[in-house]
Amino acid sequence: MVFLFQDEPCSVFISKFSERQPRMLQFLAELEENAVQLDRMNKGAKISSVAGSSVGAVGGVLSIVGLALIPFTAGVSLGLTMTGMGLGVTSGVNSIVTTATEIGVNRKHQKKASEVFQSFTEDVQTLQDCLDQVINMGISEIDVALGVFKILFKANGVRKGIDSFRNAVSDYKMLKSGYLNVRVGKVV
């Protein structure tokens, strides 16, 4: 990357990236906020649905018990039946309101997230276009050969440094073991 970004292209890319980075981070924060809101709505809708279903079930049981007790209570249990029907209607209204609210909120946040993502994509595309320009600038063969030579020269220097370090460690081990002293004595 450093080889590609020499002089002018490097400054153009860095300036474009610096200009767009805060906006892109803001877009990502907005996307996260929309995701949080969608998650909250989903959780709330589930809670409301469970509560509404429970109320509906209780209303159904009360209605059935009230109807079953009518012959034994001479119509006094009709109050249970009416209460059960009221709870059933409440459950139905809760379900309708929850569904309508969930659809509305989801549509709003999904539309907002889509717009934010589109803006984010435009900034990413601008940076991609800048990179494409650098890639397509046409680097001369001499520049490529010079770059490869520099890399190989540095790699060779690192290799020589590693070899020197390995030899120094080997020499130290020989001195420490006394092997070198024995050989010097034999030569003498």
C-alpha positions in Angstrom: 0.0 0.0 0.0 2.8 2.4 0.8 4.3 1.7 -2.6 1.0 2.5 -4.3 0.5 5.7 -2.4 3.4 7.8 -3.2 3.3 11.6 -3.2 0.1 13.0 -4.8 -2.2 9.9 -4.7 -1.5 9.4 -1.0 -2.5 13.0 -0.1 -5.7 12.8 -2.2 -6.8 9.5 -0.6 -6.0 10.7 2.9 -7.8 14.0 2.4 -10.9 12.2 1.0 -10.8 9.6 3.8 -10.3 12.3 6.5 -13.2 14.3 5.1 -15.6 11.3 5.0 -14.5 9.4 8.2 -16.6 11.4 10.7 -19.7 11.2 8.5 -19.2 7.4 8.0 -18.8 6.9 11.8 -22.0 9.0 12.3 -23.8 6.8 9.7 -22.7 3.7 11.6 -23.9 5.2 14.9 -27.3 6.0 13.3 -27.5 2.4 11.9 -26.8 1.0 15.3 -29.4 3.3 16.9 -32.0 2.1 14.4 -31.1 -1.5 15.1 -31.6 -0.8 18.8 -34.9 0.8 18.2 -36.1 -2.1 16.0 -34.9 -4.5 18.7 -36.8 -2.6 21.4 -40.0 -2.6 19.3 -39.7 -6.3 18.7 -39.2 -7.0 22.4 -42.1 -4.7 23.4 -44.4 -6.3 20.7 -43.6 -9.8 22.0 -44.4 -8.7 25.6 -47.6 -7.1 24.5 -48.6 -10.1 22.5 -47.9 -12.5 25.4 -49.8 -10.2 27.8 -52.7 -9.9 25.4 -52.9 -13.6 24.8 -52.9 -14.2 28.5 -55.8 -11.8 29.0 -57.6 -13.4 26.1 -57.1 -16.8 27.6 -58.4 -15.7 31.0 -61.4 -14.0 29.3 -62.2 -17.2 27.4 -62.1 -19.3 30.6 -64.3 -16.8 32.4 -66.8 -16.8 29.5 -66.9 -20.6 29.5 -67.3 -20.9 33.3 -70.0 -18.2 33.3 -71.9 -20.0 30.5 -71.5 -23.4 32.3 -72.8 -22.0 35.6 -75.9 -20.2 34.2 -78.2 -23.2 35.0 -77.0 -23.5 38.5 -76.9 -19.7 39.4 -80.1 -18.7 37.7 -78.3 -16.2 35.5 -76.1 -14.6 38.2 -73.0 -16.0 36.5 -73.9 -14.0 33.4 -71.5 -11.4 34.9 -68.6 -13.8 34.5 -69.5 -14.3 30.9 -69.7 -10.5 30.2 -66.4 -10.0 32.0 -64.8 -12.8 29.9 -66.2 -11.2 26.7 -64.8 -7.9 27.8 -61.4 -9.4 28.4 -61.5 -11.1 25.0 -62.4 -7.8 23.2 -59.6 -6.1 25.1 -57.2 -8.8 24.0 -58.3 -8.4 20.4 -57.9 -4.6 20.5 -54.5 -5.0 22.1 -53.4 -7.4 19.3 -54.6 -5.0 16.6 -52.9 -2.0 18.2 -49.7 -3.8 18.8 -49.5 -5.1 15.3 -50.3 -1.7 13.7 -47.7 0.0 16.0 -45.1 -2.6 15.2 -45.6 -2.3 11.5 -45.5 1.5 11.6 -42.4 1.7 13.8 -40.6 -1.0 11.9 -41.3 0.6 8.5 -40.1 4.0 9.8 -36.8 2.7 11.2 -36.2 0.4 8.3 -36.6 3.3 5.9 -34.3 5.4 8.0 -31.7 2.6 8.2 -31.9 2.2 4.4 -31.3 5.9 3.8 -28.4 6.0 6.2 -26.9 2.8 4.7 -27.2 4.3 1.2 -25.3 7.4 2.3 -22.6 5.3 3.9 -22.3 3.2 0.7 -21.8 6.4 -1.3 -18.9 7.5 0.8 -17.4 4.0 0.6 -17.8 4.1 -3.1 -16.0 7.4 -3.3 -13.0 6.0 -1.4 -13.1 2.9 -3.6 -13.0 5.1 -6.7 -10.0 6.9 -5.3 -8.2 3.6 -4.8 -9.2 2.5 -8.3 -7.6 5.7 -9.7 -4.4 4.9 -7.9 -4.4 1.4 -9.1 -5.1 2.4 -12.7 -2.5 5.3 -12.7 -0.1 3.2 -14.6 3.0 2.5 -12.6 6.1 2.3 -14.9 8.0 -0.9 -15.0 11.1 0.9 -13.7 9.1 2.0 -10.6 7.9 -1.6 -10.1 11.4 -3.0 -10.4 12.8 -0.3 -8.1 10.1 -1.1 -5.5 10.8 -4.8 -5.7 14.6 -4.2 -5.4 14.0 -2.1 -2.3 11.9 -4.8 -0.7 14.4 -7.5 -1.5 17.3 -5.4 -0.3 15.5 -4.8 3.0 14.6 -8.5 3.3 18.2 -9.5 2.6 19.4 -7.1 5.3 17.0 -8.6 7.8 18.1 -12.1 6.8 21.8 -11.1 7.3 20.9 -9.7 10.7 19.2 -12.9 11.7 22.2 -15.0 10.5 24.6 -12.8 12.5 22.5 -13.1 15.6 22.2 -16.9 15.2 26.0 -17.2 14.8 26.6 -15.0 17.9 24.3 -17.2 19.9 26.1 -20.3 18.6 29.5 -18.9 19.5 28.3 -18.0 23.0 27.0 -21.5 23.6 30.4 -22.9 22.5 32.3 -20.6 24.8 30.0 -21.5 27.7 30.3 -25.2 27.1 34.1 -25.1 27.0 34.2 -26.9 23.6 36.1 -24.0 22.0 38.7 -24.1 24.8 39.4 -27.8 24.1 39.8 -27.2 20.4 42.1 -24.2 20.9 44.2 -26.3 23.3 44.6 -29.1 20.7 45.6 -26.6 18.0 48.2 -25.1 20.3 
